[in-house]
């Protein structure tokens, strides 16, 4: 019987048990129980269950990492969860969750990160998006009443 595979704690990529480091991230691999233990240790205790939080963005791990770092600097509690493990055929996706009362502040920081990740994003596109027919970040067709792009996960702030 072959030992269980190892996982990358950064991107979720699965490797044979004999591999020591992630080919994409360069970090040491861990087994599934170690990954679960690490996630439990790093989950902020002051945050409620995921179902009670607001989803700020769903994106690839590098984008979520940049957003998480920016939120940490501003001391906004948040949680990152792996939504879809990375495979060779498709990119991994993570979701970043915040308390509902922190959503407005977090959206402002998300807009700053979006401008740093997408340099040609028009100023203010993700922070006060107009009723356009496409996402300002990825160009995906969206309904004017949409709160989030189904293509890239960009959250559209609404003026209320």
C-alpha positions as CSV (number, residue, x, y, z in Angstrom):
1,X,0.0,0.0,0.0
2,X,1.4,3.4,-1.1
3,X,1.6,6.2,1.5
4,X,-0.9,9.1,1.0
5,X,0.2,12.0,-1.3
6,X,1.7,15.2,0.0
7,X,0.2,18.6,-0.4
8,X,1.5,22.1,-0.9
9,X,0.3,24.3,1.9
10,X,0.4,27.3,-0.4
11,X,-1.4,26.2,-3.6
12,X,-2.9,22.9,-2.7
13,X,-1.1,20.9,-5.4
14,X,-0.9,17.2,-4.8
15,X,2.4,15.3,-5.1
16,X,3.7,11.8,-4.7
17,X,4.8,11.0,-1.1
18,X,8.4,11.0,-2.2
19,X,8.5,14.6,-3.3
20,X,9.8,17.1,-0.8
21,X,9.0,20.6,-2.2
22,X,6.3,22.2,-4.4
23,X,7.5,22.7,-7.9
24,X,5.4,25.9,-8.3
25,X,5.8,27.5,-4.8
26,X,9.1,26.1,-3.6
27,X,7.7,25.4,-0.1
28,X,8.1,22.1,1.8
29,X,5.2,19.7,1.2
30,X,3.1,18.3,4.1
31,X,0.6,15.4,4.5
32,X,-3.2,16.1,4.7
33,X,-3.3,16.0,8.5
34,X,-0.5,18.4,8.9
35,X,-2.1,20.8,6.4
36,X,-5.4,20.7,8.4
37,X,-3.5,21.3,11.6
38,X,-1.7,24.3,10.2
39,X,-5.0,25.8,8.8
40,X,-6.6,25.3,12.2
41,X,-3.7,27.0,14.0
42,X,-3.7,30.0,11.6
43,X,-7.4,30.5,11.5
44,X,-8.3,33.6,13.4
45,X,-10.2,32.6,16.5
46,X,-12.2,35.8,16.5
47,X,-13.9,35.0,13.2
48,X,-17.2,33.1,13.2
49,X,-17.9,30.1,10.9
50,X,-17.4,30.6,7.2
51,X,-21.2,30.7,6.6
52,X,-21.4,33.8,8.7
53,X,-18.7,35.7,6.8
54,X,-18.8,37.6,3.5
55,X,-16.8,36.4,0.5
56,X,-14.6,39.2,-0.6
57,X,-12.9,37.5,-3.5
58,X,-12.3,34.1,-5.1
59,X,-9.1,34.0,-7.1
60,X,-5.8,32.1,-7.6
61,X,-3.5,31.7,-4.5
62,X,-1.0,34.4,-5.5
63,X,-3.8,37.1,-5.8
64,X,-5.4,36.0,-2.5
65,X,-2.0,36.0,-0.8
66,X,-1.4,39.7,-1.9
67,X,-4.9,40.6,-0.7
68,X,-4.4,38.8,2.6
69,X,-1.2,40.6,3.3
70,X,-2.8,44.0,2.5
71,X,-5.7,43.2,4.9
72,X,-3.3,42.1,7.6
73,X,-1.4,45.4,7.4
74,X,-4.8,47.1,7.9
75,X,-5.6,44.7,10.7
76,X,-8.8,43.4,9.1
77,X,-9.5,39.9,10.3
78,X,-10.0,37.5,7.5
79,X,-9.8,33.8,6.5
80,X,-8.5,32.2,3.4
81,X,-10.0,28.9,2.3
82,X,-8.9,26.6,-0.5
83,X,-12.0,26.2,-2.7
84,X,-10.5,24.1,-5.5
85,X,-7.2,22.2,-5.4
86,X,-4.8,23.0,-8.2
87,X,-4.4,20.4,-10.9
88,X,-2.4,20.4,-14.1
89,X,-5.5,21.1,-16.1
90,X,-6.9,24.1,-14.1
91,X,-5.6,26.7,-11.7
92,X,-6.3,26.4,-8.0
93,X,-8.8,28.8,-6.4
94,X,-9.0,30.3,-2.9
95,X,-11.7,32.4,-1.3
96,X,-11.0,35.2,1.1
97,X,-13.6,35.8,3.7
98,X,-14.2,38.8,6.0
99,X,-16.7,39.8,8.7
100,X,-19.7,41.4,7.1
101,X,-19.1,44.7,9.0
102,X,-15.5,44.8,7.6
103,X,-16.7,44.4,4.0
104,X,-16.7,48.1,3.0
105,X,-13.1,48.7,4.3
106,X,-11.9,45.4,2.8
107,X,-13.4,46.3,-0.6
108,X,-11.3,49.5,-0.7
109,X,-8.2,47.4,0.0
110,X,-9.3,44.9,-2.6
111,X,-9.5,47.7,-5.1
112,X,-5.9,48.8,-4.3
113,X,-4.7,45.2,-4.7
114,X,-6.6,44.9,-8.0
115,X,-4.9,48.0,-9.3
116,X,-1.5,46.5,-8.3
117,X,-2.3,43.1,-9.9
118,X,-3.9,44.6,-13.1
119,X,-1.8,47.7,-13.9
120,X,-4.1,48.9,-16.8
121,X,-7.2,48.7,-14.6
122,X,-8.9,52.1,-14.8
123,X,-8.7,54.1,-11.6
124,X,-11.7,53.4,-9.4
125,X,-12.9,50.5,-11.6
126,X,-13.3,47.9,-8.8
127,X,-14.1,50.4,-6.0
128,X,-17.0,52.2,-7.6
129,X,-17.8,50.2,-10.7
130,X,-20.2,51.7,-13.2
131,X,-23.1,49.8,-14.7
132,X,-21.1,48.2,-17.4
133,X,-21.7,45.1,-19.5
134,X,-18.3,43.6,-18.7
135,X,-16.0,43.2,-15.8
136,X,-13.3,45.9,-15.6
137,X,-10.7,43.4,-14.6
138,X,-11.2,40.5,-16.9
139,X,-13.7,41.6,-19.5
140,X,-16.2,38.8,-18.6
141,X,-19.8,39.7,-19.5
142,X,-21.7,40.6,-16.3
143,X,-25.2,41.8,-15.4
144,X,-25.4,45.4,-14.2
145,X,-26.9,44.1,-10.9
146,X,-24.0,41.7,-10.3
147,X,-22.1,42.0,-7.0
148,X,-19.2,39.8,-8.2
149,X,-17.6,38.7,-11.5
150,X,-18.2,35.1,-12.1
151,X,-15.0,35.0,-14.2
152,X,-12.3,36.4,-11.9
153,X,-14.1,37.0,-8.6
154,X,-13.8,40.8,-8.6
155,X,-16.2,42.2,-6.1
156,X,-18.1,45.3,-7.3
157,X,-18.8,47.8,-4.6
158,X,-22.2,49.4,-4.9
159,X,-23.1,52.9,-3.9
160,X,-26.0,52.7,-1.5
